[in-house]
């Protein structure tokens, strides 16, 4: 599987929760996580500022905002078939 892109920023509680969820799924599905801090790019801040955290795979946003294990797991399983 291609790396999962995880858009985040510092001081973001939802991002911390999402990172834990991603790590749990990573153990199960064996994928790499490419973590990107949107505050390092004006374009990314403009694109994702109100959406973060954002989990993306192959250019498709799988989930954003409140990331939950079951929804994200389902989406990742669909992408790996």
C-alpha positions as CSV (number, residue, x, y, z in Angstrom):
1,X,0.0,0.0,0.0
2,X,1.2,3.5,-0.7
3,X,1.9,5.7,2.3
4,X,-1.0,7.3,4.1
5,X,-0.7,11.1,4.2
6,X,-1.6,12.6,7.5
7,X,-2.1,16.4,7.5
8,X,-1.8,17.8,11.0
9,X,-0.6,20.8,13.1
10,X,0.8,21.4,16.5
11,X,-1.5,22.1,19.4
12,X,-4.3,20.0,17.8
13,X,-6.1,17.6,20.2
14,X,-8.0,15.9,17.3
15,X,-4.7,15.4,15.5
16,X,-3.2,13.6,18.5
17,X,-6.2,11.3,18.8
18,X,-6.1,10.7,15.0
19,X,-2.4,9.8,15.2
20,X,-3.1,7.2,17.8
21,X,-5.9,5.7,15.6
22,X,-3.5,5.7,12.6
23,X,-0.8,3.9,14.6
24,X,-3.2,1.2,15.7
25,X,-4.4,0.7,12.1
26,X,-0.7,0.8,10.9
27,X,0.0,-2.3,13.1
28,X,-2.9,-4.1,11.5
29,X,-2.5,-3.1,7.8
30,X,1.3,-2.3,7.6
31,X,1.4,1.0,5.8
32,X,3.7,4.0,6.2
33,X,2.5,7.3,7.5
34,X,3.7,10.5,5.8
35,X,2.9,13.2,8.4
36,X,2.7,16.8,7.2
37,X,2.4,19.9,9.4
38,X,0.1,22.2,7.4
39,X,1.4,25.2,9.2
40,X,4.6,24.9,7.2
41,X,2.8,25.7,4.0
42,X,0.4,28.5,3.2
43,X,-1.2,26.4,0.5
44,X,-1.8,23.5,2.8
45,X,-3.1,25.8,5.6
46,X,-5.5,27.4,3.2
47,X,-6.6,24.0,1.8
48,X,-6.9,22.1,5.1
49,X,-7.1,24.7,7.8
50,X,-10.6,24.0,9.0
51,X,-10.5,20.3,8.2
52,X,-7.5,18.9,10.0
53,X,-6.7,16.3,10.9
54,X,-6.9,14.9,7.4
55,X,-6.1,11.3,6.3
56,X,-5.4,10.9,2.6
57,X,-4.4,7.9,0.5
58,X,-3.6,8.1,-3.2
59,X,-4.9,11.7,-3.4
60,X,-8.3,10.7,-1.9
61,X,-9.3,12.1,1.5
62,X,-10.5,9.1,3.5
63,X,-11.5,11.0,6.6
64,X,-11.1,14.4,8.2
65,X,-11.9,16.2,11.4
66,X,-13.1,13.7,14.0
67,X,-11.2,10.6,12.9
68,X,-12.7,7.3,14.2
69,X,-11.1,3.9,14.1
70,X,-14.0,2.0,12.5
71,X,-14.7,4.4,9.7
72,X,-11.0,4.8,8.8
73,X,-10.4,1.1,9.1
74,X,-13.3,0.4,6.7
75,X,-12.0,3.0,4.2
76,X,-8.4,1.6,4.4
77,X,-9.6,-2.0,3.9
78,X,-11.6,-0.9,0.9
79,X,-8.5,0.7,-0.6
80,X,-6.3,-2.3,-0.1
81,X,-8.4,-4.9,-1.8
